[in-house]
Amino acid sequence: MRFSDIFPSLGLLVAMVAGNTAFAGGMTLTSGEFSDGDYLVNEQVFAGFGCEGRNVSPSLSWSGAPEGTKSLALTVYDPDAPTGSGWWHWVVVNLPATTTSLPKGAGMADNSKLPEGAFQVRTDFGAPGYGGPCPPQGDHPHRYLFTIHALDLDALDVMAESSPALVGFYLNYHTLAKASLMGLYMR
């Protein structure tokens, strides 16, 4: 079931805002596990907080980073979390500019499946690594925005303990182009 099946009047808006085509620079982002607007499966769902998923990050591939890209960052954000500020599920920084994909399971907390120099900062779960969807029971479908950012910096000046908000601050000032892919989940 797709988001547009549930909210048909928003289908066009969703396609324009959260499609897998970049907002600038011609970048694209895809996954081998889901298409834009599809529901994420139990493999990607968080294991905890009442959710019984496997917490495995999906594979992601991107293309079209513009000339001048010096590094990349990946974020996964739920704007629908009932926190007043959303929920950061995954933040990967300092991906080399030549990187064009991450394998399934790259979100392991030990960074072992990330390219050299790249690492994960803590999420709103409190630790670095991928934390899958786990919205409140009975809530509406939540949107999980996977976004790859092409940056004009060789590396962000952050640490694994840095907050997603600090990373977001840097991303707002140093993103040359980005592409997003939306997954959905409800329980």
C-alpha positions in Angstrom: 0.0 0.0 0.0 1.4 3.4 -0.9 0.9 6.8 0.8 -1.0 8.1 -2.3 -3.5 5.2 -1.9 -4.3 6.4 1.6 -4.3 10.1 0.9 -5.0 10.4 -2.9 -5.3 14.2 -2.9 -1.8 14.5 -1.6 -0.3 12.1 -4.2 1.0 14.8 -6.5 2.3 16.9 -3.7 4.2 13.9 -2.2 5.7 13.0 -5.5 6.9 16.6 -5.9 8.2 17.0 -2.4 9.6 13.6 -1.4 10.2 11.9 -4.8 13.4 10.0 -5.5 14.5 12.8 -7.8 16.6 15.5 -6.2 15.4 19.0 -5.4 18.5 20.4 -7.1 21.4 19.3 -9.2 19.8 16.3 -10.8 20.7 13.8 -8.0 18.7 10.6 -7.6 18.4 8.2 -4.7 17.1 4.6 -4.9 16.9 1.5 -2.7 16.9 -2.2 -3.6 14.5 -2.9 -0.8 11.7 -0.3 -1.4 10.5 2.3 -3.9 9.6 5.9 -3.2 6.3 5.9 -1.2 6.3 2.2 -0.4 5.9 0.8 3.1 9.1 -0.4 4.8 9.2 -4.1 5.8 9.9 -5.7 9.1 13.6 -6.1 8.2 14.0 -2.3 8.3 11.8 -1.8 11.4 13.4 -1.0 14.8 13.9 -3.7 17.4 12.7 -2.1 20.6 10.2 0.4 22.0 7.5 -2.3 21.4 8.6 -2.9 17.8 9.9 -6.3 16.8 11.8 -5.6 13.6 15.3 -6.6 12.6 16.6 -3.0 12.4 18.6 -3.6 9.2 19.3 -0.5 7.1 18.2 -0.8 3.4 20.7 -0.7 0.6 20.9 2.8 -1.0 22.3 4.0 -4.3 22.6 7.5 -5.7 23.9 9.3 -8.7 24.2 12.8 -10.1 26.3 14.5 -7.4 27.3 17.9 -8.9 30.8 19.0 -9.8 32.4 20.5 -6.7 31.1 17.8 -4.4 33.8 17.1 -1.8 31.8 14.7 0.5 28.4 13.3 1.1 26.1 12.8 4.1 23.0 10.6 4.5 20.1 11.3 6.8 16.9 9.4 7.7 14.3 11.6 9.3 10.7 11.1 10.5 8.9 14.5 10.4 5.7 12.8 11.8 7.1 11.7 15.1 5.0 13.2 18.0 8.0 15.1 19.5 7.5 18.6 18.2 10.8 18.3 16.3 10.6 15.0 14.4 12.9 12.0 14.9 16.4 11.4 13.4 16.8 7.7 12.6 20.1 7.6 10.9 22.9 10.1 10.2 26.0 9.2 8.3 28.7 11.8 7.6 32.0 12.2 5.7 31.2 9.8 3.0 33.8 10.2 0.3 32.6 12.1 -2.8 33.2 9.0 -4.9 30.8 6.9 -2.9 27.6 6.0 -4.9 26.0 3.4 -2.6 25.7 1.8 0.8 25.0 -1.9 1.2 22.1 -3.3 3.1 23.1 -3.4 6.8 25.5 -0.4 6.5 23.9 1.1 9.5 25.5 -1.3 12.0 26.8 0.8 15.0 30.4 -0.3 14.5 30.7 1.5 11.1 32.2 -1.7 9.5 30.2 -1.5 6.3 30.9 2.2 5.7 33.7 3.6 3.4 36.9 4.6 5.2 36.5 8.0 6.9 32.7 7.9 7.1 31.0 7.4 10.4 27.6 7.7 12.0 26.5 10.2 14.6 24.0 9.6 17.4 20.4 9.4 16.5 17.3 10.3 18.5 17.5 6.8 19.9 20.7 8.1 21.7 23.5 6.2 19.9 25.1 6.1 16.5 23.8 3.6 13.9 20.6 3.0 12.0 17.4 3.0 14.0 14.4 1.8 12.0 10.8 3.0 12.1 8.8 2.5 15.3 5.9 5.0 15.4 3.3 4.9 18.2 0.8 2.0 17.9 -2.3 3.1 16.0 -0.8 6.4 14.7 -1.2 7.4 11.1 1.5 6.3 8.6 4.8 8.0 9.3 7.1 9.2 6.5 10.8 8.2 6.7 12.8 10.6 4.5 16.1 9.1 3.3 18.2 11.9 2.0 21.7 12.0 0.4 23.4 15.4 0.5 26.3 16.4 -1.8 28.5 18.8 0.2 31.1 21.5 -0.5 33.2 20.4 2.5 35.8 17.6 2.6 34.4 16.6 6.1 31.9 17.9 8.6 33.5 18.9 11.9 31.4 16.6 14.1 32.0 13.6 16.3 30.0 10.4 16.8 28.5 12.0 19.9 27.3 15.1 18.0 23.6 15.7 17.7 21.7 15.4 14.5 20.7 19.1 14.9 24.4 20.1 14.7 24.8 18.0 11.5 21.6 19.6 10.2 23.1 23.0 10.8 26.1 22.2 8.7 24.0 20.5 6.0 21.8 23.6 5.6 24.9 25.7 4.8 27.0 23.2 2.8 24.6 21.2 0.6 25.1 21.6 -3.1 22.4 19.2 -4.1 20.3 16.4 -2.5 17.9 13.6 -3.3 15.3 12.0 -1.1 13.4 8.8 -1.0 10.4 8.3 1.2 9.5 5.1 3.0 6.3 4.7 5.0 5.5 2.7 8.2 2.6 2.4 10.7 1.7 -0.2 13.3 
